[in-house]
Amino acid sequence: MKEYDGRVRIVFNDFPLPSHKLAPLAHEAARCAGALGQYWPYHDRLFANQPEFERDDLVRYAVEAGVSREA
């Protein structure tokens, strides 16, 4: 990165897997957390606790990452 400073950027793409029924919901939750500046904390919590992906888990991960329940 130092050699190409200012000319290269790292891009992270997340793709929900079709084999997991709640992957699209987890993907949407991560994007919502990201819109509030908490994508990486949410992402890390999500992957640290997999395979627990029930809707209530996804909401709890968002709150634990610093996103308000109302948001």
Phi, psi and omega per residue, in radians:
M1 nan -0.609 3.141
K2 -1.134 -0.684 -3.122
E3 -1.117 -0.560 -3.083
Y4 -1.968 0.481 -3.090
D5 -0.868 2.169 3.117
G6 1.493 -0.134 -3.116
R7 -2.012 -0.108 -3.105
V8 -2.320 2.519 3.042
R9 -2.386 2.613 3.106
I10 -1.649 2.301 -3.138
V11 -2.097 2.265 3.098
F12 -1.915 2.161 3.088
N13 -1.981 2.331 3.091
D14 -1.932 2.339 -3.107
F15 -2.229 2.008 3.106
P16 -1.182 2.330 -3.131
L17 -1.376 2.317 -3.129
P18 -1.180 -0.291 -3.119
S19 -1.350 -0.191 -3.129
H20 -1.958 2.043 -3.007
K21 -1.073 -0.504 -3.131
L22 -1.778 0.121 3.121
A23 -1.025 -0.745 3.106
P24 -1.076 -0.633 3.110
L25 -1.200 -0.710 3.090
A26 -1.115 -0.699 3.100
H27 -1.065 -0.831 3.135
E28 -1.101 -0.729 3.132
A29 -1.089 -0.725 3.120
A30 -1.123 -0.716 3.108
R31 -1.137 -0.688 3.097
C32 -1.121 -0.755 3.085
A33 -1.065 -0.678 3.119
G34 -1.123 -0.642 3.105
A35 -1.104 -0.376 3.123
L36 -1.813 0.261 3.072
G37 1.383 0.321 -3.083
Q38 -2.176 0.493 -3.093
Y39 -1.040 -0.937 -3.048
W40 -1.162 -0.744 3.055
P41 -1.042 -0.679 3.115
Y42 -1.177 -0.837 3.116
H43 -0.931 -0.847 -3.106
D44 -1.112 -0.719 3.110
R45 -1.129 -0.766 -3.129
L46 -1.024 -0.835 -3.097
F47 -1.334 -0.487 3.092
A48 -1.195 -0.480 -3.053
N49 -1.884 0.162 -3.134
Q50 -1.173 2.577 0.264
P51 -1.706 0.452 -3.141
E52 -1.361 1.703 -3.069
F53 -2.212 0.464 3.075
E54 -1.192 2.757 -3.076
R55 -0.944 -0.783 3.141
D56 -1.087 -0.605 3.083
D57 -1.125 -0.745 -3.115
L58 -1.098 -0.699 3.099
V59 -1.163 -0.757 -3.137
R60 -1.088 -0.722 3.114
Y61 -1.065 -0.688 3.126
A62 -1.113 -0.795 3.138
V63 -1.105 -0.744 3.125
E64 -1.147 -0.449 3.119
A65 -1.487 -0.058 3.076
G66 1.816 0.164 3.102
V67 -1.628 2.317 -3.142
S68 -1.165 2.547 -3.139
R69 -1.018 -0.646 -3.118
E70 -1.154 -0.660 3.141
A71 -1.145 nan nan
